[in-house]
Amino acid sequence: MDLWQNSESDMCFQDVSEHDLDNWKLENPDLLEDDNIRVEYNFLTKQFIIKCMPTPTHHSLQRYFTANVFGTLVEKVGVSWAK
């Protein structure tokens, strides 16, 4: 949970061996079960990625911003067409 609260972006780790990945999974079973965290491992490039999904605060701000920008555009386009 701390990981999710502190980061809303991808964390990429290079040169992670399969052994390191297995150890990480054993040490962090809670993160593997967390719906807000996604993990990816590319066996070819040995890149390990932890994806932290957006928080509820992020979603609420995004909805607020989108509604306000859309409302402003509608007002301006409506005014322009009426002239």
KAURMO-V674166 format. One record per pair of residues at least 24 apart in sequence whose ideal C-beta (glycine too) atoms are under 8 Angstrom apart, sorted by the first residue. I is the first residue (numbers start at 1). J is the second residue. Records with the same first field share a line. If there is no record, write none. Layout:
I = J / J
//
This chain:
1 = 30 / 34 / 36
3 = 31 / 37 / 50 / 52
4 = 34 / 36 / 37 / 52 / 53 / 55
5 = 55
7 = 52
8 = 52 / 53 / 54 / 55 / 58
9 = 52
10 = 49 / 50 / 51 / 52
11 = 49 / 50 / 52
12 = 47 / 48 / 49
13 = 47 / 48 / 49 / 50
14 = 45 / 46 / 47
15 = 46
16 = 41 / 46 / 47 / 48
17 = 46
18 = 43
20 = 48
21 = 48
24 = 48
//
